Amino acid sequence: MFRYLLPCLAAVLAHAADAPAGDANRGKQVYQVRCIACHSVDYNGTGPAHKGVYGRRAGLAAGFDYSSALKQSGITWNDNTLNQWLTNPEALVPGQKMGVSVPDAQERSDLIAYLRTLKP
């Protein structure tokens, strides 16, 4: 059984090694430039509030009208899912509502590091 898991584990570790390290302070700046038009840390707007987003199940924060696609996605926000989401939300969850991506890998890593700090 383990011989089947080793190639998968090796692929995951190789991908993690390629991902740039995130910096929460830079991520806060990225958030203020790229996200603040639709999102707030504390309040729902065009997009949902982000306080507590890291580790939360997608589409379940109170008071926001999520797409049914996101509500039914079963995704929990972590480094991997947030990276996929920020790279291309529609590829991760077809039918979702967010039409913005963050193409730069370093900006994504920094943004994820910042989102990790936003405790509920």
C-alpha positions in Angstrom: 0.0 0.0 0.0 2.7 2.5 0.9 4.5 2.0 -2.4 1.4 3.6 -4.0 1.4 6.5 -1.6 5.1 7.4 -2.0 4.9 8.8 -5.5 1.9 10.9 -4.5 3.7 12.2 -1.4 6.8 12.9 -3.5 4.7 15.0 -5.9 3.1 16.9 -3.1 6.4 17.7 -1.5 8.0 18.7 -4.8 5.1 21.1 -5.5 5.4 22.5 -2.0 9.1 23.1 -2.5 8.3 25.1 -5.7 5.8 27.3 -4.0 7.3 30.6 -2.8 7.2 31.3 0.9 4.4 33.7 1.8 4.9 36.9 3.8 1.8 38.1 5.7 2.9 41.8 5.7 3.2 41.8 2.0 0.0 39.8 1.8 -1.8 42.6 3.6 -0.6 45.1 1.0 -1.7 42.8 -1.8 -5.1 42.4 -0.1 -5.5 46.2 0.1 -4.6 46.6 -3.5 -6.4 43.6 -5.1 -9.2 42.5 -2.8 -10.5 45.5 -0.9 -12.8 46.7 -3.7 -15.0 43.7 -3.1 -14.0 42.3 0.2 -13.5 43.4 3.8 -11.9 41.5 6.7 -14.9 42.1 8.9 -18.0 42.9 6.6 -19.7 41.3 3.7 -19.7 43.4 0.6 -19.7 42.4 -3.1 -17.7 39.5 -1.7 -17.8 37.8 1.7 -15.8 39.0 4.7 -12.5 37.2 5.1 -12.0 37.1 8.9 -11.8 33.4 9.7 -11.8 32.3 6.0 -8.6 30.1 6.5 -9.8 26.6 7.6 -13.5 27.4 7.0 -15.6 25.4 4.6 -16.3 27.4 1.4 -19.7 29.0 1.0 -20.8 28.7 4.6 -20.0 32.1 6.2 -23.2 33.7 7.6 -24.9 36.5 5.8 -23.4 36.2 2.4 -25.3 35.0 -0.7 -22.9 32.4 -2.2 -23.3 30.7 -5.5 -24.8 27.2 -5.2 -21.7 25.9 -6.9 -19.5 27.2 -4.1 -21.9 26.1 -1.3 -21.9 22.6 -2.8 -18.2 22.4 -3.5 -17.2 20.7 -0.2 -13.9 22.8 -0.3 -12.2 23.8 3.0 -10.0 26.8 2.6 -6.3 25.9 3.1 -3.0 26.7 1.4 -3.7 24.4 -1.5 -7.4 25.3 -2.1 -6.8 29.0 -1.7 -3.9 28.8 -4.2 -6.0 27.0 -6.7 -8.9 29.5 -6.1 -6.8 32.6 -6.5 -5.1 31.1 -9.6 -8.4 30.4 -11.4 -11.6 30.4 -9.4 -13.7 29.1 -12.3 -11.4 26.2 -12.9 -11.7 25.1 -9.3 -15.4 25.7 -8.9 -17.3 26.0 -12.2 -20.3 28.3 -11.8 -18.9 30.4 -8.9 -19.3 34.2 -8.8 -15.7 35.6 -8.4 -14.3 36.9 -11.7 -10.9 37.9 -10.4 -7.7 35.9 -10.2 -4.2 36.6 -8.8 -1.8 35.4 -11.5 1.5 36.0 -9.7 2.5 33.0 -7.5 4.4 35.2 -5.0 1.4 37.5 -4.5 -0.8 34.4 -4.0 1.5 33.0 -1.4 1.7 36.4 0.4 -2.1 36.8 0.3 -2.6 33.3 1.7 -0.1 34.0 4.5 -2.2 37.1 5.4 -5.5 35.3 5.2 -4.1 32.8 7.7 -3.7 35.6 10.2 -7.3 36.6 10.1 -8.6 34.5 13.0 -12.4 34.4 13.6 
